[in-house]
Amino acid sequence: MDWQFLKETFLSLVSAIPLTIELAVTSICLGAILALLLALARLSGVVALDWFARLYVFIFRGTPLLVQIFLIYYGLGQFPAIRHSVFWPFLRDPYWCAVLALTLNTAAYASEIIRGGLLSVPYGQIEAARACGMHRFLMFRRIVLPLAIRQALPGYGNEMISMVKATSLASIITLMEVTGVAAKLISETYRAIEVFLVSGAIYLTLNFLLTRLIQLAEYRLSPHLRAPLPVTRESAATATPAGEHR
């Protein structure tokens, strides 16, 4: 191992980390919104919306992400109607093509995770909200959605980690994120092991930080699952005796 070369490679790949993070964050955020809409369509009871969501999930979960990127980047430009539409300035840009492909792909997987979270909400909670006089939107915003997020977060965390790794496929459409820069360095130096070792370490570090953030979110959203704090002599002394009023 040439440690000097590893250091130079690391410095070269670090400059591509912001683009990798930007691709992941943008696609995850947009995909979460689309996934929620798809999950609501599945649970809406409207046959047309239900079957549209089913077909969407079937197509995007059943085809490789690499093929989807190729179809969006190379395929959409074959249609004159798209080339002369208002969407062409975005669809001819490899960055937005990559974001679109990653968003559509993650939405298909995340919609099923969110749907499972929505179905896991206890019906007693919904009945209690109705008894309090909450209308449907308020009940969904304050009761159903927070409980569904708590239940779906572990599975959705895995999907977010997968999307960070999936950004490496954006290099095939000329985006110079971490994998794109790594491929360029390999073509110049023919030292694949060292370059891929450093790029793998970068992805590992990014996903490690992401898992810590997900664990923190799970901890904050699940206070009822935490072990009770031990009762100390100081806390017992400052506690208000039963039946005593301040």
C-alpha positions, -999 to 999 in steps of 0.1 A, spaced: 0 0 0 13 34 -10 1 56 19 9 88 0 -12 77 -29 -41 68 -5 -39 103 10 -40 120 -24 -69 97 -34 -88 106 -3 -83 143 -9 -96 139 -44 -126 119 -34 -135 142 -5 -143 170 -30 -170 148 -45 -188 140 -11 -210 171 -13 -225 160 -46 -231 125 -32 -248 139 -1 -269 163 -22 -281 135 -45 -290 113 -15 -308 140 5 -327 154 -25 -339 121 -37 -348 109 -1 -368 140 7 -387 141 -27 -391 103 -25 -406 105 10 -433 129 -2 -441 108 -32 -441 76 -11 -466 91 14 -489 100 -15 -486 64 -29 -493 49 5 -524 71 9 -535 61 -25 -532 24 -15 -553 30 16 -578 54 0 -603 28 -9 -605 43 -44 -600 14 -69 -583 36 -96 -558 51 -71 -552 18 -55 -543 0 -87 -522 29 -100 -501 27 -68 -499 -10 -71 -487 -8 -107 -462 19 -99 -447 -1 -70 -446 -33 -92 -428 -15 -120 -401 3 -100 -395 -25 -75 -393 -51 -103 -368 -33 -126 -332 -25 -118 -323 11 -108 -296 11 -134 -321 4 -162 -344 32 -149 -315 57 -150 -307 47 -186 -343 50 -196 -347 84 -181 -314 98 -192 -311 83 -227 -347 72 -234 -368 103 -227 -347 124 -252 -359 102 -280 -394 117 -279 -398 151 -298 -427 160 -275 -404 159 -245 -375 177 -262 -398 206 -270 -415 207 -236 -409 228 -206 -393 198 -189 -364 194 -213 -340 219 -196 -342 196 -166 -343 162 -184 -312 170 -204 -293 177 -172 -277 145 -159 -281 157 -123 -318 161 -125 -321 128 -144 -303 111 -116 -324 128 -90 -356 118 -108 -346 81 -112 -335 79 -75 -367 96 -63 -390 74 -83 -371 43 -72 -370 50 -35 -407 61 -35 -417 26 -46 -399 9 -17 -407 36 9 -444 36 1 -447 1 12 -428 9 44 -450 39 51 -482 19 43 -471 -7 68 -465 20 94 -500 35 88 -516 1 91 -498 -5 124 -515 24 141 -538 10 168 -574 15 160 -581 25 196 -560 56 190 -581 66 160 -613 60 180 -600 82 208 -591 110 184 -626 108 169 -641 109 204 -622 141 211 -639 157 180 -608 157 157 -616 160 120 -598 136 96 -569 159 87 -561 169 122 -564 133 134 -540 122 106 -515 150 114 -514 147 152 -522 110 158 -519 87 128 -488 101 110 -465 105 141 -473 69 152 -468 56 117 -434 74 114 -423 59 147 -432 24 135 -418 28 100 -385 46 109 -364 15 113 -374 1 79 -372 35 63 -337 40 78 -325 10 58 -340 25 27 -321 57 33 -289 38 36 -296 20 4 -301 53 -14 -268 67 -2 -251 36 -18 -274 39 -49 -260 74 -57 -229 56 -70 -249 46 -101 -251 83 -110 -216 81 -122 -227 62 -153 -244 94 -166 -212 115 -162 -219 128 -127 -187 132 -108 -198 121 -73 -175 98 -52 -178 68 -75 -174 89 -106 -142 105 -94 -130 71 -83 -135 57 -118 -117 87 -133 -87 81 -109 -86 44 -118 -85 53 -156 -56 76 -149 -36 55 -125 -47 19 -130 -47 14 -92 -82 1 -86 -77 -15 -52 -64 16 -35 -90 39 -51 -120 16 -44 -107 10 -8 -108 47 -1 -142 52 -18 -156 23 1 -143 38 34 -161 71 25 -194 54 19 -190 34 51 -184 66 70 -214 83 55 -237 54 63 -222 51 98 -232 87 105 -266 82 90 -273 51 112 -263 72 143 -288 99 132 -315 73 127 -309 58 161 -311 92 176 -344 98 159 -357 65 171 -346 73 207 -364 107 206 -396 93 191 -398 64 215 -397 78 251 -422 52 263 -397 24 255 -368 39 276 -359 23 309 -371 44 338 -344 65 355 -331 50 388 -345 67 419 -317 83 439 -317 97 474 -315 133 460 -344 128 436 -365 111 464 -358 140 487 -369 166 462 -400 148 452 -434 161 464 -450 138 491 -483 122 481 -512 143 490 -492 175 496 -501 206 476 -476 232 466 
